[in-house]
Amino acid sequence: MSTKDGAAIIKMLQTRLHALNDLALTLKHIHWNVVGPHFIAVHEMIDPQVDQVREMIDDLAERISTLGGEPKGTPGALVAERSWDDYSIGRAESIAHLGALDMVYTSIIEEHRAAMKATDESDPVTQDMLIEQLRGLELFQWFVRAHLESGGGRLSTADAHTERKAAQQAAEEARGRP
């Protein structure tokens, strides 16, 4: 791998590292702030996701180091270098959090897929790691979406473009169900 390719991959991996660190914190925030009739199901679903995301974080940081980079895992670096806003939902019903979390997962998965494609020729080892992480992230999103889908496969958050809108749509649709 060329020095130029290595530097580009390190930079890209650092962005993914920040995204997954942010995801782990967001998942714990949801775990602590979820309420309502499905509290325990969502509360207990989230912790294994946190654990697996933390393993992904460690893999990313170690890959950055392997490539000669210096992984930055401090909150200040994450906030200074991220391109997204903080998760916007506080204490809320389970279904509202799941609606917003679906949006979070969509964004992370899309960006992970772009990173995976960017490493296709230059770094198949990194690409393999990202593919494995995508497998887990997509599984977690499936768990979330199972709460948001109708029997016909319609996603209650399908038209949402923000976390708040997704949370609102999910909550409104759930109120209409038995």
C-alpha positions as CSV (number, residue, x, y, z in Angstrom):
1,M,0.0,0.0,0.0
2,S,1.3,3.4,-0.8
3,T,1.9,6.1,1.8
4,K,-0.8,8.2,0.2
5,D,-3.3,5.4,0.2
6,G,-2.4,4.5,3.8
7,A,-2.9,8.2,4.9
8,A,-6.3,8.3,3.2
9,I,-7.4,5.1,4.8
10,I,-6.3,6.2,8.2
11,K,-8.3,9.4,7.8
12,M,-11.4,7.5,6.7
13,L,-11.0,5.0,9.6
14,Q,-10.7,7.9,12.1
15,T,-14.1,9.2,10.8
16,R,-15.6,5.7,11.3
17,L,-14.0,5.5,14.7
18,H,-15.7,8.8,15.7
19,A,-19.0,7.6,14.3
20,L,-18.9,4.3,16.2
21,N,-17.8,6.0,19.5
22,D,-20.7,8.4,19.0
23,L,-23.1,5.4,18.4
24,A,-21.9,3.7,21.5
25,L,-22.7,6.8,23.6
26,T,-26.0,7.3,21.8
27,L,-27.0,3.7,22.5
28,K,-26.2,4.1,26.2
29,H,-28.2,7.4,26.2
30,I,-31.2,5.6,24.8
31,H,-30.7,2.7,27.3
32,W,-30.9,5.2,30.2
33,N,-33.8,7.4,28.8
34,V,-36.2,4.9,27.3
35,V,-39.7,4.7,29.0
36,G,-43.1,3.2,28.2
37,P,-44.7,-0.2,27.7
38,H,-41.8,-1.7,25.8
39,F,-39.1,-0.3,28.2
40,I,-37.6,-3.6,29.2
41,A,-37.5,-5.1,25.7
42,V,-35.6,-2.0,24.3
43,H,-33.5,-1.5,27.4
44,E,-32.2,-5.1,27.2
45,M,-31.9,-5.0,23.4
46,I,-29.5,-2.1,23.6
47,D,-26.7,-3.3,25.9
48,P,-25.5,-6.1,23.6
49,Q,-25.4,-3.6,20.8
50,V,-23.2,-1.3,22.9
51,D,-20.9,-4.2,23.7
52,Q,-20.5,-5.2,20.0
53,V,-20.1,-1.6,18.8
54,R,-17.3,-1.2,21.4
55,E,-15.6,-4.2,19.9
56,M,-15.9,-2.6,16.5
57,I,-14.3,0.6,17.9
58,D,-11.4,-1.3,19.2
59,D,-10.9,-3.1,15.8
60,L,-10.9,0.3,14.0
61,A,-8.5,1.9,16.5
62,E,-6.1,-1.1,16.2
63,R,-6.3,-1.0,12.4
64,I,-5.4,2.7,12.4
65,S,-2.4,1.9,14.6
66,T,-1.4,-1.0,12.3
67,L,-1.4,1.4,9.4
68,G,0.9,3.7,11.3
69,G,-1.7,6.2,12.4
70,E,-2.7,7.4,15.9
71,P,-6.3,6.7,16.7
72,K,-8.0,9.7,18.5
73,G,-10.6,8.5,21.0
74,T,-11.1,11.6,23.1
75,P,-14.5,13.3,23.4
76,G,-12.9,16.6,22.2
77,A,-11.5,15.1,19.0
78,L,-14.9,13.4,18.3
79,V,-16.8,16.7,18.7
80,A,-14.3,18.8,16.8
81,E,-14.0,16.4,13.9
82,R,-17.6,15.1,13.5
83,S,-19.9,16.2,10.7
84,W,-23.2,15.4,12.5
85,D,-25.1,16.8,15.5
86,D,-25.7,15.1,18.8
87,Y,-28.6,12.7,19.2
88,S,-31.6,14.9,19.8
89,I,-34.1,12.8,21.8
90,G,-34.1,12.8,25.6
91,R,-36.4,10.9,27.8
92,A,-39.0,9.4,25.5
93,E,-41.1,6.3,24.8
94,S,-39.4,3.3,23.4
95,I,-40.9,3.5,20.0
96,A,-39.8,7.2,19.6
97,H,-36.2,6.3,20.4
98,L,-36.4,3.4,18.0
99,G,-37.6,5.6,15.2
100,A,-34.7,8.0,15.8
101,L,-32.2,5.2,16.2
102,D,-33.2,3.8,12.8
103,M,-32.1,7.1,11.3
104,V,-28.8,6.9,13.2
105,Y,-28.2,3.4,11.9
106,T,-29.1,4.3,8.4
107,S,-26.5,7.1,8.4
108,I,-23.8,5.0,9.9
109,I,-24.4,2.1,7.6
110,E,-24.4,4.3,4.5
111,E,-21.1,5.9,5.6
112,H,-19.6,2.5,6.4
113,R,-20.6,1.2,3.0
114,A,-18.9,4.2,1.3
115,A,-15.7,3.4,3.4
116,M,-15.9,-0.2,2.4
117,K,-16.1,0.7,-1.3
118,A,-13.3,3.1,-0.9
119,T,-11.0,0.3,0.3
120,D,-11.9,-2.1,-2.5
121,E,-8.6,-2.1,-4.3
122,S,-6.2,-0.3,-1.9
123,D,-6.8,-2.3,1.3
124,P,-8.8,-5.5,1.3
125,V,-7.9,-6.2,4.9
126,T,-9.6,-3.0,6.0
127,Q,-12.5,-3.7,3.6
128,D,-13.0,-7.1,5.2
129,M,-13.1,-5.6,8.7
130,L,-15.7,-3.0,7.5
131,I,-17.8,-5.7,5.8
132,E,-17.9,-7.7,9.1
133,Q,-18.9,-4.5,11.0
134,L,-21.6,-3.8,8.5
135,R,-23.0,-7.3,9.1
136,G,-23.5,-6.4,12.8
137,L,-24.7,-2.9,12.2
138,E,-27.3,-4.1,9.7
139,L,-28.5,-6.8,12.1
140,F,-28.9,-4.2,14.8
141,Q,-31.0,-2.0,12.4
142,W,-33.1,-5.0,11.6
143,F,-33.8,-5.5,15.3
144,V,-34.8,-1.8,15.6
145,R,-36.9,-1.9,12.4
146,A,-38.9,-4.9,13.6
147,H,-40.5,-2.6,16.0
148,L,-41.2,0.0,13.3
149,E,-42.6,-2.1,10.5
150,S,-46.2,-3.0,9.8
151,G,-47.1,-6.6,8.9
152,G,-47.0,-5.5,5.2
153,G,-43.5,-4.2,5.6
154,R,-44.2,-0.5,5.7
155,L,-41.7,1.4,7.9
156,S,-43.4,4.0,10.1
157,T,-40.5,6.3,9.7
158,A,-40.2,6.0,5.9
159,D,-40.8,9.7,5.1
160,A,-38.7,11.1,8.0
161,H,-35.6,13.0,7.3
162,T,-34.6,14.0,10.9
163,E,-34.4,12.1,14.2
164,R,-37.1,14.2,15.7
165,K,-39.5,13.5,12.8
166,A,-38.7,9.8,12.8
167,A,-39.4,9.7,16.6
168,Q,-42.7,11.6,16.1
169,Q,-43.9,9.4,13.2
170,A,-43.0,6.2,15.1
171,A,-44.8,7.3,18.2
172,E,-47.9,8.5,16.2
173,E,-48.2,5.2,14.3
174,A,-47.8,3.2,17.5
175,R,-50.6,5.1,19.2
176,G,-52.9,4.0,16.4
177,R,-52.1,0.3,16.9
178,P,-53.8,-2.0,19.5
